[in-house]
Amino acid sequence: MTAKKLRLSLIVLISILIVSGFFLFYRLGRADPLTDEIQIAFRSIGWLDFLGTSYQTTPLEWFRPPAPNWVHLSFHDHPPLTFLLEHIIFNFAPDSLFWLRLPFAIFGLATVWLIYLIAKKLFNNNQAALAAALIAATDSYLIWIGRIGLQEGIVIFFSLLALFYLMKAKDNDTNFIYFGLALGLGLLTKYTAAIILPIGLIYIWLNFPEKFKNKKLYLGLLAGLIIFSPVIFYNLQMFKAVGHFDVQLATLFRQAAPQWPVLLGKNIGPLPERIMNFYPALIANSSPVFIFFYFASLIFLIYSLVKKIIRQADFKLEAWLLACLILYHLLIVVIGPSQRFLAMIIPIIILIFAYSLTYFDQKNKILRLTFLPLVILFTAYEAFFSWQTFQTVAPMADSPWVYSNLRNESPALGYNSLEAYLKKTIDVARPAIVFPTGDNLQFINDYRQQDFRRIGKNPKQAILLVFDPRMDNYAKFWIFGRRYYYDGWPIISVDEYLAAKKDDPKFFNEQGFKKFYYFAATENINIGSSPTLSENAESFNDFLDKSKVKPVENLTDAFGKIIIQVFYSEKDFPLSK
């Protein structure tokens, strides 16, 4: 490549990364806290393995304080790397949704760059590699997984990083060490990264089988094992203490775990159902154009493989790409084709796209002329599709051609307005009155003393917060849960509030509370996929309305609809006779 072409290629790559950065970072905190990212982020704040539920308890609740030291090496349901990254960030920055998601957006940007490097290494075609990076930068799936705090975004990055170093190991054996380190970090993020081991071994077997005798390959694998060793030790100690491993391994090995009578997300259905749901889920979460080119590229890949086998030509590249696709299919069918797991297959699909695009860069002049317009039109549509999916208040049309179902996985329903209100009214103080925890939650008091949310120097105020439980459970856990468990704020549901008032109408005044907030859900609120019923909220809200108690603030969603009304009183709320 000439110096001029190299300079042009660099400019194009930087431009692609700018486009990717725009889609990943722009209004990163826009989506409400409505997914599993909240369970990860909540625990990351103080390295606190606790979910606040009776159906999925954790080792901190099983042992009398202090818990054994091994309990802090990992988490009961996931390896610890994601928690560690967020814990470090929250030590230096506010525990906001922007900072929560920032590392995932950075990994998402790095993923686009790695897809370029891998495509260039695989196909020895810079145009196809740039096209792959541009497709990755505008793809709705990779944008979504980079804008949300789920481990899969980090797993994708370390998986690609491991493969990149493995490819470089052909020329420099030291890269086997880096391959093993990246694999170990992937496993330290989530067990699904293990898929890279068979994919990597197949690549070695096809391209340089003599390297199986290279000691640096095994040193690299040993390095990865050492990185992963805290999780191994954690699981061995858990098995020794309670007779089973962590949630993921106990489920895999069908171990009895009485501490977890209900495991959300583990009811993935029978195998035939998972197979049947695979492509409907992928289609629902991707643009129709992306799906069309995926199947077209797959057909071309299989055609090229068969053609080369017949002609006895070198088919290693085609065989490896197809093997990667098959292995990811098998993995996702086993663990269930949910949105977050399907995201892991997208980089392989994009590499298959890039493989097909190399066909357009042949000697045929007409095909070469169609290369650039095809890529531009495809990625322009994908950019439009992704914008409609993640950034608009409402899509311009209710059509699968306009937006993806992933829009429903990161919506802006107005809960962030509640978070903003609490930041300006509650986070500027610290609780003067703290409700005691139960005997099995004594460890919570230790975490409160460490002031992870940095409110310790704020003035004390005797505030009681009462909430309408008819809100999304994830949002409640993030907005109210972290203020209760980490800060000690007295926060109770309206059902608990009214029950206490029924036993003793003056109870809360006698406790010394001077300020009372009540957060009432309106009929406009979206409770997401995790509704909670309330016996008293609706009648209490109606009573406040009839008693002409006016809200001090109306919190709205993106459409301006009131979703939560904030009531405030310095004399407790009136109750009906």
Residue pairs with C-beta under 8 A, 6 or more apart in sequence:
1 9
1 126
5 126
9 126
9 130
12 130
13 113
13 116
13 130
13 133
16 112
16 116
16 130
16 133
16 134
16 137
17 109
17 112
17 113
17 133
17 137
19 134
19 137
19 138
19 383
20 108
20 109
20 112
20 133
20 136
20 137
20 138
21 109
23 137
23 138
23 143
23 383
23 386
23 387
23 390
24 105
24 108
24 109
24 143
24 146
24 147
25 105
26 391
27 391
28 97
28 98
28 101
28 102
28 105
28 147
29 96
29 97
29 98
29 101
29 416
30 390
30 391
30 412
30 416
31 97
31 147
31 148
31 390
31 410
31 411
31 412
32 411
32 412
32 413
32 414
32 415
32 416
32 472
32 475
33 41
33 97
33 415
33 416
33 419
33 474
33 475
33 478
33 479
34 410
34 411
34 413
34 415
34 472
34 474
34 475
34 528
35 148
35 150
35 409
35 410
35 474
36 150
36 265
36 340
36 474
37 100
37 101
37 148
37 149
37 150
38 474
38 475
38 477
38 478
39 51
39 474
39 477
40 78
40 82
40 83
40 86
40 149
40 150
40 151
41 86
41 95
41 100
41 149
41 478
42 48
42 477
42 478
42 481
42 482
42 485
43 49
43 50
43 51
43 75
43 83
44 82
44 83
44 84
44 85
44 86
44 87
44 90
45 86
45 87
45 90
45 95
45 452
45 453
45 482
45 486
46 87
46 447
46 450
46 452
46 486
47 72
47 83
47 87
48 60
48 447
48 485
48 486
49 58
49 59
49 60
49 71
49 72
49 75
49 76
50 58
50 60
50 61
50 444
50 485
51 57
51 58
52 477
52 481
52 485
55 260
55 261
55 262
56 76
56 77
56 247
56 259
56 260
56 262
56 263
56 264
57 259
57 260
58 75
58 76
59 67
59 68
59 71
59 76
59 238
59 241
60 67
60 71
60 443
61 440
61 441
62 241
62 242
62 259
63 71
63 241
65 442
65 443
65 446
66 443
67 443
68 237
68 241
70 233
70 234
70 237
70 238
71 234
73 80
73 230
73 231
73 233
73 234
74 80
74 230
74 231
74 234
74 235
74 246
75 83
75 246
76 238
76 246
76 247
77 246
77 247
77 248
78 151
78 190
78 246
78 247
78 248
79 187
79 188
79 189
79 190
79 191
79 228
79 231
80 188
80 230
80 231
81 154
81 185
81 188
81 189
82 149
82 151
82 154
82 189
82 190
85 103
85 154
86 100
86 103
86 149
89 99
89 100
89 102
89 103
90 99
90 452
93 99
95 453
95 482
97 416
97 419
100 149
101 147
101 148
101 149
103 154
104 145
104 146
104 147
104 148
104 149
104 150
104 153
104 154
105 146
105 147
107 146
107 153
107 154
107 156
107 157
108 142
108 143
108 145
108 146
108 147
108 153
108 157
109 146
110 157
111 136
111 142
111 146
111 153
111 156
111 157
111 160
111 347
112 133
112 136
112 137
112 142
113 133
114 157
114 160
114 161
114 164
115 132
115 133
115 136
115 160
115 347
115 350
115 351
116 129
116 130
116 132
116 133
117 129
117 164
118 160
118 163
118 164
118 167
118 351
119 125
119 128
119 129
119 132
119 133
119 351
119 354
120 126
120 129
121 164
121 167
121 168
122 167
122 317
122 351
122 354
122 355
123 129
123 317
123 354
123 355
123 358
125 354
125 358
125 361
127 357
127 361
127 371
128 354
128 355
128 357
128 358
128 361
129 354
131 353
131 354
131 357
131 371
131 375
132 350
132 351
132 353
132 354
132 357
134 375
134 379
135 350
135 353
135 354
135 375
135 378
135 379
135 382
136 142
136 347
136 350
137 379
138 379
138 382
138 383
138 386
139 290
139 346
139 350
139 382
139 386
140 285
140 286
140 287
140 290
140 382
140 385
140 386
140 389
140 390
140 404
140 406
141 285
141 286
141 342
141 343
141 346
141 404
141 406
142 156
142 343
142 346
142 347
143 386
143 389
143 390
144 339
144 343
144 389
144 390
144 404
144 406
144 409
144 410
145 152
145 153
145 156
145 340
145 343
146 153
147 390
147 410
148 409
148 410
150 340
151 189
151 190
152 190
152 192
152 340
152 341
152 343
152 344
153 343
154 186
154 189
154 190
155 186
155 189
155 190
155 192
155 193
155 344
156 343
156 344
156 346
156 347
158 182
158 183
158 185
158 186
158 189
158 193
159 186
159 193
159 195
159 196
159 344
159 347
160 347
161 182
162 179
162 182
162 183
162 186
162 196
162 200
163 196
163 199
163 200
163 203
165 175
165 176
165 178
165 179
165 182
166 175
166 176
166 179
166 200
166 203
166 204
167 203
168 175
169 175
169 176
169 179
169 208
169 211
169 216
169 217
170 207
170 208
170 211
173 211
173 214
173 216
173 217
174 216
176 211
176 214
176 216
176 217
176 219
176 220
177 216
177 219
177 220
177 223
178 220
179 200
179 220
180 219
180 220
180 221
180 222
180 223
180 224
180 225
181 220
181 223
181 224
181 227
182 224
183 193
183 196
183 197
183 200
183 220
183 221
183 224
184 223
184 224
184 225
184 226
184 227
184 228
185 227
186 193
186 196
187 193
187 194
187 224
187 227
187 228
187 231
188 227
188 228
188 230
188 231
191 248
191 249
192 331
192 335
192 341
192 344
195 327
195 328
195 331
195 344
198 327
199 323
199 324
199 327
202 320
202 323
203 320
204 211
204 212
204 217
205 212
206 316
206 319
206 320
207 316
207 320
211 217
234 246
235 245
235 246
235 249
238 244
238 245
238 246
239 245
242 257
242 259
243 255
243 256
244 250
244 255
244 256
244 257
245 253
245 255
247 257
247 260
247 263
249 255
250 257
250 260
251 263
251 266
265 338
268 274
268 335
268 336
268 338
269 277
269 336
271 333
274 333
274 334
274 336
274 337
275 333
277 337
278 329
278 332
278 333
278 337
278 342
281 337
281 338
281 339
281 342
282 291
282 337
282 342
282 345
283 291
284 400
284 404
284 405
285 339
285 342
285 404
285 405
285 406
286 294
286 404
287 381
287 382
287 385
287 400
287 401
287 404
288 400
288 401
289 378
289 381
289 382
289 385
290 382
293 353
293 356
293 378
294 349
294 352
294 353
296 356
297 349
297 352
297 353
297 355
297 356
298 325
298 352
300 355
300 356
300 359
301 318
301 321
301 322
301 352
301 355
301 356
302 322
304 315
304 318
305 315
305 318
305 319
305 322
307 313
308 314
308 315
308 318
309 315
317 355
318 355
321 348
321 351
321 352
321 355
324 348
324 351
325 345
325 348
325 349
325 352
328 344
328 345
328 348
329 345
331 341
331 344
332 341
332 342
332 344
332 345
335 341
339 405
339 406
339 409
357 371
357 374
357 375
359 367
360 367
360 368
360 370
360 371
360 374
361 367
361 368
361 371
362 368
385 401
385 402
385 403
385 404
386 404
388 395
388 396
388 402
388 403
388 407
389 395
389 403
389 404
389 406
389 407
390 406
390 407
390 410
392 403
393 412
393 558
393 559
394 559
395 402
395 403
395 407
396 402
411 526
412 557
412 558
413 472
413 525
413 526
413 528
413 557
413 563
414 525
414 526
414 555
414 556
414 557
414 558
414 561
414 563
414 564
415 471
415 472
415 475
415 479
415 563
417 555
417 556
417 557
417 563
417 564
418 475
418 479
418 519
418 555
418 564
419 478
419 479
421 553
421 555
421 566
422 479
422 483
425 517
426 463
426 465
426 483
426 489
426 517
427 453
427 455
427 458
427 483
428 458
429 455
429 458
429 459
429 460
429 461
429 463
430 455
430 456
430 458
430 459
430 460
430 461
430 487
431 460
431 461
431 462
431 463
431 487
431 488
431 489
431 490
432 460
432 461
432 462
432 463
432 512
433 462
433 464
433 490
433 511
433 512
433 513
434 448
434 488
434 489
434 490
435 488
435 490
435 492
437 444
437 445
444 485
447 485
447 486
448 485
448 486
448 487
448 488
452 486
453 482
453 483
453 486
453 487
455 487
461 514
461 515
462 512
462 513
462 514
462 515
463 489
463 490
463 513
463 514
463 515
463 516
463 517
464 490
464 492
464 508
464 513
464 515
464 516
464 517
465 480
465 483
465 489
465 490
465 491
465 492
465 517
465 519
466 491
466 492
466 493
466 494
466 497
466 516
466 517
466 518
466 519
466 573
467 476
467 480
467 491
467 492
467 493
467 494
467 518
467 519
468 493
468 494
468 518
468 519
468 520
468 521
468 534
468 537
468 541
468 564
469 476
469 493
469 494
469 495
469 532
469 533
469 534
469 537
470 521
470 525
470 527
470 531
470 532
470 533
470 534
470 537
471 521
471 525
471 527
471 532
471 564
472 526
472 527
472 528
472 529
472 530
472 531
473 528
473 530
473 531
473 532
474 528
474 530
475 528
476 532
480 491
483 489
483 491
484 490
484 491
490 513
492 500
493 534
494 518
494 534
494 536
494 537
494 540
495 534
495 535
495 536
495 537
497 508
498 536
498 540
498 575
500 507
500 508
501 507
501 508
501 575
504 510
505 575
508 516
508 572
509 571
509 572
513 572
514 570
515 568
515 569
515 570
516 568
516 569
516 570
516 571
516 572
516 573
517 566
517 567
517 568
518 544
518 566
518 567
518 568
518 573
519 564
519 565
519 566
519 567
520 537
520 540
520 541
520 544
520 551
520 564
520 565
520 566
520 567
521 527
521 537
521 541
521 563
521 564
522 562
522 563
522 564
522 565
524 557
524 561
524 562
524 563
525 563
525 564
526 557
526 563
541 565
543 575
543 576
544 567
544 573
547 574
549 567
549 569
549 573
549 574
550 567
551 565
551 566
551 567
552 566
552 567
552 568
553 565
553 566
554 562
554 564
554 565
554 566
555 562
555 563
555 564
555 565
555 566
556 562
556 563
557 563
567 573
